[in-house]
Amino acid sequence: MIRVTRLNGEHFALNPDLVERVEGHPDTVVFLVDGTRYIVRESVDEVLDEIREYRASILATAYAMDRGTYRTTPAGPHAGSPHPVDDAPRASVVPFPAREER
C-alpha cells in the first residue's frame, strides 16, 4: 500500500496494483481500474515514486527471503527494539517446481 493525502488533509492508503493511471489537471487525480477516482495533494511524480518504491520493496524483500537473509519483525517483548533478536523467525521463498519435476 502507498500513503496519499486527500485535499482536505486526510491520509489514506491506496493499493498501487489497482492504479490504472495518474493525471495532473492541475490537481493530481489517481484513477483505479474499477473507475474510482481520487484527488490527492501529492504530485504525479510523487505518486509514481511511491508506486516505484513500493514495488521495489517487494522485489527486495523477495530477494532477501530467497537468500535467507530476511528477518521478520519479532512479536515478543523485544518488538520494536533497535537490536535484532537472534532467535527471530526466518521466512523463505520456495520456488515452484520445474515442469519436468511435476
N, C-alpha and C positions, 0 to 999 in steps of 0.2 A: 504494500500500500504506500502511496505517496501522500504527503500532507499538503493541502492547499487552503486558501483563505477566501471566504466569500467577501463580497464588497462591504458587508456590514461588520466585518471583523471576525466572524465565526469561523473557526478552524474545523476542517473535516478531512477524513482520509478517503482516497479515491483509488480504486483498483486500476492500475495502469494498463492491464491486459484488456480492459473494456474500452479504452480510449481509441476512437476512430480518427479524430483529428483535433487540432488545436489551432484557433484562429485569433488574430488581434484585430478588433473592429473600431475603435481603439481599445475597448475593454477586451480582455482575454476570455475567449469562450472555449470551453472544453466540450466536445461532442462525444458521446458514448455510442457504442454500436447499436444500442436499443433506442436511439433517438433522444435520450435525455441530454439536456444542455446545462452546463454550469458556468456562470460568470465568476471569474476569480481575480484576485488582486495581482497575482504573480504574472509576469510577462510570459509570452510564448516561449522564449528561450529558457526561462526559469523552469517552466513546466516540463519542457523537453529534457533539461538537465536532470530534473528529479526522476523522470522515467528512465533515463540512461543510467543514472546511479543505482536505481532500484534493480534494474536488470543485470547490471554488472555485479551487484552484491549477491544476486542469486548464483551467478556463474562462479564467483569467488568462493562462496560457501560450498557449492558442489565440488569444486576443485579441492578445497581443504578437506572435505569429507572423504573424497576419493583417495587422498594421500594419507588419511588417518590423522591429520593434524587439527581437525575441527573439534572444538570442545563446546559442549552445550553449557548453558548457564546453570550452575547448581541451584537447587531449590531449598537447600538446608539453611542452617544458621549462618553460613558464610556467604549467603546470596548477597550480591552487590559489593562484596569485598574487593578491593583493588588487587588482592593477591590471589592467583589461581589456586584452586583446590586440587591437590594431586589425584584424589580419587573421584574426580568428576566423571560422569558417564561420557563415553565417546560414541559418536554416531559414525556410520559408514554407509557408503553407497554400494549397492550390489548391482553389478552390470547384468543386463538381460543376456541370457544365453544366445549364442550364435545359432543361426538356423540349423547348422549341422548338429548341434548339441540337443536339439529338441526332439 
